[in-house]
Amino acid sequence: MEMGLSPLVGCAYSPSHITGFFSIHDEPRNPLLRGSTGAGVSLEKGVVTSVYAQPSEKTHIEYVFNNQMFPLGEACIVKTVLDHYLGVAGEKYKILVEQQAAVPIGHGFGVSGGVALSLSLALNQALETGYTREEAAQIAHIAEIKCLTGLGTVLAEYYGGFELRTRPGAPGYGEVEQLSFPLDHVVVCVTTGPIKTKNILNTPTTKRRVNNIYANVVEEFVEDKSLGSFLKLSRRFADATGFETVEVQRLLKVFDRIDMPASMLMFGGGVFTIAHRKRLVEILKAVKTLETMRGWEIVVSRIAGRGACNL
């Protein structure tokens, strides 16, 4: 898409996010109050969004994700955020949205939340709509709820770091306790295939079971909010919920053999651990002994020291 000499520009970043254990709170009618409680870590590797906008006689939008153009009809969360900002702006624009994700989509990294959050911040900057950072994040949260792509991801990525979400909802409504973490540790993930979130938690019985398991896990976590406790209880949660695939179970056995606590990505076909940098080579060597690694992806990232922001 060609732009004039001085297009309006916005740029923003959001970390990605891994959830270890969670509880579902989707009863409120107000989407700002819907969400999840739980514990997780934000990864420094995330999503960067650039927006180029120019007033035009008619609205025209192009969307590029990881260097590939997509129709907006295939990107519910992007279209939802864009529709909100175009409605508020009250003008027609020619817009180019470019997004780069440093982690795979559909594998439990909260990419949809990062896409919505960084896009909302970038559009707010480019179109000069005047929202606060918190208000822009609320728009992203509502988009996630509407598109059924997540519940608590935006809240977690808004803050970054290692967190315990103690009250569900969008930023400004939900509450987060930010926890300390060692700077010499990295997150190591091995993905085996995508999982669609909306296909997993689609029955009241499953939701009740997950929430009951969470209640037992979080009661122990509040007594010891360390990364070690987080990994141990994440594994207990994953084992109890029964969401682990055969491939995930094989991977977990590999981590068990090298005495490295690990758990399933919630929700994605894969496993994660958090370890001292010195153990990285040992972990990668152990994982690569599996013969079925074709098509799998290994992601290594530091824990994000900041939440989503404009660049």
Disulfide bonds with the S-S distance in Angstrom:
Cys76-Cys147 2.09
